[in-house]
């Protein structure tokens, strides 16, 4: 019965959520993202991490929206776990920097006490990049990581502490005599629900 209800109500509920609860306004999004980027120019701003690299040395991977769940039928990540682990192992062996760009854990549908132990092996693969090559931001589905106390209490069994989780990351890549700046964030800053 539960699966039948989920099947019947899934699309209408998503439509309602997308059209009424999460309705970002373009102006608010631009203003919020511009404000966050402007803060990246301040050396001591803790919400934005600034990374610098030379073009020839820059080796970065970016993963976003894994939405790790509890391995139930509502878990969108479960069928991708093996591929994700394989990718992380390859990139770690080849000394890439890993930018984890939010919504790593699906904490709207599930609680952290269900998700984290379920994907202990995946978190260990992510933690293998930490501390020097792991850069994490929070998203709207894992907004809990905005709170340093939650990061410490919930992730300390998986990552060496301290683990800093940012709202945004700026990657500055030196190219000859100029500099390319790439701004990374999960991107829900203009959504009032987030």
N, C-alpha and C positions, 0 to 999 in steps of 0.2 A: 504494500500500500504506500509506504514511504517513497519508494522509487517511482511509482506511478504519479504521485502528487508532485514530486520533484520534476518529472518529465513534463507534466501539464502546466506547471506554474513557472518554470524556469524562464522562458522567454518573456512572458508578461511582466514578471517582477524585474528582470533586467531592464526592460524598456522603461518601466516606471522609475527605477533608480537612475538610469542614465538621463532621463528627461526632466526629472524634478529635483532629485537630491543632489546630483553632481552636475550642476549647470554652470561651468566657469564662464565668466565674462572676459572677453578678449582684453579689455582695458586693464582689468584687475590682474590678469595673468602677466601681461607685459610689465605692469608697474611692479608687481611682486618679484618677477625674475630679474628685472633691471636693478631693483634694490638689493637683491641677494648678490648679483654680480658686482655691484658697486662695493659691497662689503668685502669682497675678495681682495680688493686693492688695499685694505687695511691689514698690516702685518700681523696684528694680534687677534684678528677675528676668528673665533673658534667654530663658527658655523660653516666656513668654507676652507677647504684645504687647497693649497697651491703647490703643485708639483712642477718641477722644472726638469727638462731633459734636452739633450742635443739630438738633432734629427737622426743621426746615425746610430745613436744608442737607445732611442725610444722604442720600447717593446711593451705595449699595453694591450690588454684584453678588457672588454667591457661586457658584463652580463647584467641583465636587468629582468625583473619580473619572473623570477623562478616560481614564486608562490608555493613554496614547500608547505605541505599540509600534514595529514595524519595517515596517509595511504588508504583512505576510504575512497568510495566512488566520487566524492566531491573534491579529491586532491588532484589538481591539474599538473602537478610536478611528477608524480609517481612514475608515469610511463617514460619520462625523460631522464630519470636518475642515472642510469648507466652511461648514457651519452654525456651528461654533464660531468660525471666523475672522470670519464675518459678524457674529456677536454681539459679539465683542471689538471690532471696528471701530466698531460702533454705540455701545457703552458708552464706549469711549475718546473718541470725538468728543463725547459728551455729558458728559464729565468725571466719570464714575463712579469710585469706588474699587473695586478688584478684590481680593476675598479668594479665593485659590486654596487650597482646603481639603484638600489631600492626595491621594495616588495620582494625581498629574498624569502621571507616567511609570510605565509597567508594567515595573518592574525585578525582578519575580519570574520572568517569562517571558523577558525580553530584557535585554541588557546596555546600559549607558548609551552606549557607543560605537556602538551600532546605533540606538538611539532618538533621541538628541539631533540628530545630523545629518539623520536622516530627517524630523524635524519642525522644522527650522531656521526655516521661515517662520512656524510657529505660535508658537514661542518668541519670535520677534521681535515678534509681535503682543502677546504677554503682556508682554514687556519694555518696550513702549511706555507702559505704566502706571507703570513703575519710574523713579525711586525713590520718588516721593511718594504714588502711589496704588496700589501693588502690595503685597499682604500675603500671604505664602506660609506654609503649614504643611506638615509632612510627614505621610505616612500610612504604613500598614504595607507597601504595595507600593513606596513610594519612600523608605523609611527612611534611605537613604543621605544624604538632605539634612539629616539630623540632625547630620552631621559637617561643620563649617565648612570643613575642608580640601577635602572632596569638592565642596562647593558652589563654592568658589573655582576649583578645578582643572577641574571639568567644565562649569560654567555661565558661566565668564568670557567665553567667546566669544559669548554670547547676551545677558547682562545686565551692566549697569554694576555694578562691585563697589564697596563691599561689598553683598552681597545676604544679608539675614538671613532664615533660615527658622525658624519657630517651631513649638512643639508645640501652642499654642493662641492664640486671640485673644479679647479681651473688647472688645466694642463698647459704649461708654457713650453713650447718647443722652439729651440734656437735653430734658425735656418739661415746659414751664412751670416749676414749682418742684420737680419730682422728676426722678429719673433712672432710665431703663430700662437694664438691663445684659443683653447677649446674649453668651453664651459659645459660642465656636466651637472645635471640635477635630475631628480626623478620627474619633476615637472608638474606637480599638482598644487603648486603654491597659490595659484589664482582661484582654486576651487574652494568655496567657503566651507564645504563639508570636510575638507582635508586640512 
